[in-house]
Amino acid sequence: MTERMLAFTKVARQTPPKRAAQARGGDFHEIYADFIDAKASEQASRCSQCGVPFCQTHCPLHNNIPDWLRMTAEGRLEEAYALSAATNSMPEVCGRICPQDRLCEGNCVIEQSGHGTVTIGAVERYLTDKAWEMGWVAPLKPGRDQGRSVGIIGAGPAGLAAAERLREMGYAVTVYDRHDRPGGLLIYGIPGFKLEKDVVQRRTGRLAEGGVAFVQDFEVGRDATLAALREMHDAILIATGVYKARDLACPGAGSAGVVPALDYLIASNRKGLGDDLPGFETGPLNAAGKRVVVVGGGDTAMDCVRTAVRQGAASVTCLYRRDRENMPGSAREVAHAEEEGVVFEWLAAPRATLGDAAKVTGVRTIRMRLGAPDADGRQAPVEVDGADFDIPCDLVIKALGFDPEDTPTLFGAPDLAVSRWGTVKASFKTQMTNLEGVFAAGDIVRGAALVVWAIRDGRDAADNIHAYLKAKAPALVAAE
């Protein structure tokens, strides 16, 4: 093993080839190519096989990263894929969109020693893409029929991860979703240059072929209440995510031309999927030819600025109230955006939008400085007196994060308990809500978070639902 591994002392870190900014700025294709076999093996061999694998402990799914890196280095690619898939329902998705610089790669031991991290995400993506190419991704095989059904509300990463595991356990699974395609934000919220849609569609297709039923264009509360779904299924999982956009707290926030980030991204993704969107070309959700300002500093803001570039915006500016070091989004995404021509105004926040109710013409911006730490331990931004300046624009995109919708009211379930933040309350141990047989997972419980956390929560929820139904089986049989 030592001959094949520990190559970080003589092999430099290298990512897959990346398309030049000028070339990639005109389309929505992914910007990185796949590793070739030899390069994946070489980069995997840089792993130090350390005794305490911090990459694994800092992965929400606790993927067995050192072992599948070693297998990749040894050319045992099918085994490496199988090991990566054992703990992750969508390794090729995580390989593309996880902020590895904050998780596994950011905690790599050789990174801490100055040799540059192992390119874990790129190898993970390579392995699963290779598995699809070679036919190693086996069809979903249902387990022995349990005679029980589970309804899942939400076809995003948490719901899909739970559906896969529950079907493997032998349950009849029906996934209800408000959109016309399964995938949730993987399809409609994340741009194609980070995650091309066929990558998601082949996963959801595998679930459908394995017997998972998808009911699309379905809204709980409109098409059926939560109580009605509980009558139809032996257990329910709420995995809706959080969709309510946070608003700008400044005058003019309601002006035409000020739009929520998710509305903007959904429209762009729908256009890319070939949907007919009447009025899109001349409407407020198209950045073509416009001066665009995006307010926010997370990954959603980066998705918006980079989408605006590809739509042909005249200029794109990102306002963030803290500095670069305190930005919550991926540093890698910021670098990509800068390469593509996005201008960042650090330590800047909107004071008001300019223009009138019918048309935004600019953003009055105030300079900030970092003051004393707030309750979360981060330095709080403080306004700098007399430091206002104006940024002319035609489109303002609000990317300030997301809050949960009013789930009890939407679902016609006023007795469903929620936290003071509006997230659904669920037991930390069992993930069950205050309603018998109703579970919750993903962002609707923990708040807006990463896709990898949603996958982890969905897998855990499937196990907890299985334990609940097995414990209830005698009573259910007696009732029949």
Secondary structure as UniProt FT lines:
FT   TURN            2..4
FT   HELIX           7..9
FT   HELIX           21..24
FT   TURN            25..26
FT   HELIX           37..44
FT   TURN            45..46
FT   HELIX           54..57
FT   TURN            60..61
FT   HELIX           65..73
FT   TURN            74..75
FT   HELIX           77..87
FT   HELIX           91..97
FT   TURN            100..104
FT   HELIX           105..107
FT   HELIX           109..112
FT   TURN            113..114
FT   HELIX           120..134
FT   STRAND          149..153
FT   HELIX           157..168
FT   TURN            169..170
FT   STRAND          172..176
FT   TURN            182..184
FT   HELIX           185..188
FT   TURN            192..194
FT   HELIX           197..209
FT   TURN            210..211
FT   STRAND          213..215
FT   TURN            221..223
FT   HELIX           226..232
FT   STRAND          235..238
FT   STRAND          244..245
FT   TURN            251..254
FT   TURN            256..257
FT   STRAND          258..260
FT   HELIX           261..272
FT   TURN            273..274
FT   TURN            278..282
FT   TURN            284..285
FT   TURN            288..289
FT   STRAND          291..295
FT   HELIX           299..310
FT   TURN            311..312
FT   STRAND          315..319
FT   HELIX           324..326
FT   HELIX           331..339
FT   TURN            340..341
FT   STRAND          343..345
FT   STRAND          348..356
FT   TURN            357..358
FT   STRAND          359..373
FT   TURN            375..376
FT   STRAND          379..392
FT   STRAND          395..398
FT   STRAND          402..403
FT   HELIX           407..410
FT   TURN            411..412
FT   TURN            414..415
FT   TURN            420..421
FT   TURN            428..430
FT   TURN            436..437
FT   STRAND          438..440
FT   HELIX           443..446
FT   HELIX           451..479
//
